[in-house]
Amino acid sequence: MSKYFLFLDESTTHSSGFNNPVFCVAGFIIKEEDYEKILIPKLDELKSKIWQDLANPTSIVLHEKEIREAQNRMHRINTVKPHFQRFRQNGNSRLLFSELSKLFQALPCTIIGACIDMDSLKNHFDPACSTETYLTAMQIILENYCHFLHKNNGIGYVFAESRAAQDTAVRMHFNHVKAMGSMFVSPHAMQTYLREIEFPPKSSNNPGLQVADFIPNPFARNALQKKQNKFNVYKEIRKLRYEGGLKRFDRFGIKIMP
């Protein structure tokens, strides 16, 4: 059986006035050998092209939030990390997202995730009895990941950026889903196809998590029917959504809930 990795990240976006929040957890599935032979060298090439003036450009950790802060002229430039300050210039931002788009075009990967309309969730389930939103998203993601692994005769590992105190709760939920199954996937299938979950810190310079960092926000914006950022990769990543062999991108790719 082939070994697959799922790299996940999260994002929350709002309409104007911080209303109508939509929370998204999403990422991409990639075969281990493609991760090592394609993603890692191509990400290093991207960094070397963007930061060719620096001595060690591959040591830079891409972070979409900080890049967006650099692009925002309302944000004080002296509060932005020096290596991200170049993105205040449109030309550098255009180059970065052009290279990211090329990276996604070259990657043999599949995108899965879940978006949660927070106001709609509150209308359906009182906060006093609803589960934590990250865990809600994780359950459908693991279900669809297991579906993918079964279809592709693979075993899967999950990587999510460390969220400190939340890591223990997420690991417990991961193990619970493996032990109990989900609404549509049996415990036996979960235990057959899912292996472990790991939580690398941002400082680890994990290539997969850096690429995954650019996935959730465009889908959260789409779920909210909010205009995409001026520079984005939505056109490329929407083509990579998992469809379960049934052309059901809305069910197996990016699931919008509740």
N, C-alpha and C positions, 0 to 999 in steps of 0.2 A: 504493500500500500504506500502511496506517495505521502510525503509529509507536507502539510500546508500550515501557513502562519496567517492569523488574522490580527491586524493592527487596528486599534480603535482609539478614537478621540471624541471629545464632546464639545458642544457649543450651545449657547442660548442667544436668541435674537428677539427683538421686540419691534413693535410698530412705533410710530412717533409718540413721544411722551412716556416711553417705557411701558406701554400697554400691550396686551395680547402676547405674552411671552411664549415662545416655542423652543423647547429643549430637544436637542438632537444628539444621539450617540451613533457614530457611523465610522466606517473604515473599509479596508480592503483585504481580500484574501489573495495570497500569492503562494505558489509552490516554493519550497525551500531552495531548490537549485536556481530558480528564476530570481529569487531574492538575492542570492549570493552573486550570481553571474550577470544579472542585468540591473537590478535596482541599485545596489551599493555602488558599482562603478559609475553609473549614470548620475547618481546624486552627487558623487564626488566631482564629476565633470561639471555639473551645474554650479556647484559652489566655486570651483576654480575659475569658471567663466565670470561669475558675478563679482567675486572678490579676488581678481587676478593681481591686484596691487598688494595683497597681504601675503605674509610669509607662509602661513599655514591655513589656507581657506577652508580645508575640509574639517577643521576643528570647530567651525561655527555651527551652532545649533539653530536650525530654522524654527521660527515661532511666528505663526500668522498674526497673533494678537499684537505683538511688538512691531511687526511690519506695518500693520494697519495704523498703529499709533504714529509711526514715522510718516506715513502718507497723509495723516490728518493735520492740516495746517493750523487747526485750533489747538493742537497738542504741542506743548513747548518742546522744541527740538533738543534742548539740553537735558531733558529727562529721558531721551531715547539713547539706547546703547550705541556707542560710536559706529559699530559695524552695520547697524541698521539705519543710520541717519541718511545714507545715500538714497533711500527709498522716498525721501521727500521730493526727489526729482522724478517726474513722470517717466522719463526715459529709462531709468534704472528699474522702476516698478514694472514697466512694460516688458523689459528684458526678462526679469525674474519670472513673471507669470507666463510669458511666452515659452520659456525653458521648462517650467513646470507642466505646461500643456503638452509639450513634446515628450516629457517624461511619462505622463499618463498614457499618451498615444503609443509609446513603446513598451509599456508594461503589460505582460499577460496576467492581468489581475481582474478580480471581480469585487464589486462594491455591495455591501449590505449595511443596513442600519435601521434606526427607528427614530421618528420624530413624534414628540408629544405636545399637543396643544394644551398648555397648562390651564387656561381658563375653562376649556371644554372638559378637561379632566375633573376640575373642581365642581363643575355642574353635574357631572355623572357620579362622582364619588366624593363624599365629604373627606377633607384632609385628615380627619380624626381616624378614618378607617382605611385610607388608601396607603399603598406601599410607597417607598422612596422611588422617585421617578427614574433614577439611574438603573435601579434594579428591575423596574418594569421594562425599560428598554432592553436591558441585557437578556431578559428571558426570550423575547421574540428574536433577538439577534442570534442567540445560541441555537434556537430552534431552526432558523434558516441556515445557519452555518452547518449544523448537523445534516440538514437536507442536502446542502451542497457537497459535503464530504461523502455522503452515501452515493450520490450521483457520480462522483469522480473517484470513487474507490480510494479515499484518502483518510488520514488521521490528522487531527487539527490541534494546534496550540493557539492560545490567545495572548496578546500583549496589549496592555492598557497602561497609559502613563500613570505613575504613582500619584495617588491623591491622599497620601498620608493616612489619616484615621479612617478614610473610606475604604482603603484596600482590604481590610479584614472583612468588612461587610460584603464587599463584592466577591471576595474569594469564597465566603460562606454560601453566598447565593449561587455561585458557579458550581460548587460541590453539591448543593441542594438540587439544582436542575439535573446534574449528572445522576444523582441518586434516585430522584423521583420522576424524571422525565418532564414533559410539558403537556399542554393540551393535545398536541398532535403527534409528538414524538415520544416513543417509549423509553423507559430507563435503560433497557438493553441497548438500544441504538445510541443513546447519549454516551453510554460507557464504552461502546465499541469505537466510536468515532472521535470523541473529545478526549484530550489528554490533560494538559495543565494550563493554568493561567499565570502570567508573570506581570510584575508591575515595575518596569525600569523607570528610574527618575529621569527628568528632562536632561539633567546634567550628563547622563550616560551617552549622549549623542547617538541615540538609536536611530538608524536610517529609516526604518519602517514607520516609527512613530512620528518622525518629522514629516514624512509624506502624508500620513493619515491626518495630520494637523490641518490640512487644507481641505478636507472633505466635509465635515459636518455643517459648517456655516452656510455654504451654498444651498444645501438641502433644507436647512432650517428656514432660510429666506424664501425658498420656493414654497414650502409648506405654509408660510405666512403670506404668500403672494406679495413679497417685498422685493423691490428692485435689487438686482445683484450689485455687488461692488464694481467700481469702474474696471478694475483689474481682477479677474477671477478665472477659475478653471471649470466652471459649471458645465459648459458645453461639452467638455471632454469626459468628465466623471459621470454625467447622467447616462452616457452610452455604455458605461461599464457596470450598471446595476444588474444584479442577479435576477433572472426571470423564472427560475425553477423549471425550465424546459416547457413552460406553459405560456410564455409571453406575459407573465404576471409580475411586471416590475414593481407594481404597487404592493404586492403581497410578499414577494421574496427578496426584492431589492431594498427599497426604502419604504418601510411601513409607517403610515401616519396614524396616530392613535389619539384619543380613544375611538 
